[in-house]
Amino acid sequence: TSAAAIVKKHGARNIYAGVAHAVLIDVAIRRLQKSEITELVTTNSTAVRTVEGFKVMVLCVSELLGEGIKRIHNDESVSSLFNIENEKNGKTS
């Protein structure tokens, strides 16, 4: 949140924070509400609480995690999951 204040001071209009596994305990929520952060982007890898007066975007990672688990179980490559657009288009790297 202090970094957000610094970039806001230097002219940033919107500030987005990304967190893979947001654990929104009360103290974290209070900090977000007081911060210069416009929106928090996180995943549904943990339960995400609603934050009154603050925008939180939750990205669903269930398909990605499920595919990763399947590939590990089948002894297949997991690294190619990070190249998902190429896989959808039938391309490999």
Steps between C-alpha positions, in 0.01 A plus 500: 500500500792738554621430146154592374519834681839571340388428144178698558712794618697475175191520279351151477126524439414138573692244701434128471644245740533133414510230765492128423339389828335795675441429867277793584510514877357806674830690517562441128152623413548818703832565324342451157211731582742775610744445213536666161444163329218512245440126471639175637530210255527155655406138438243270652774267627385605848161625615479872426300731724301792366660831591247776555587812305785333312515330161635143496523300176521124554641289217393136484796262490310173539546393137872576513552319831291203386699470178824524696395223738392281206832552323702423810296184552557397136872591518453772235652847464361769727724779369304517176199624701674836511470511120125439498419719197734296281338177620151631419618584149669162452852647509786367706825665593 
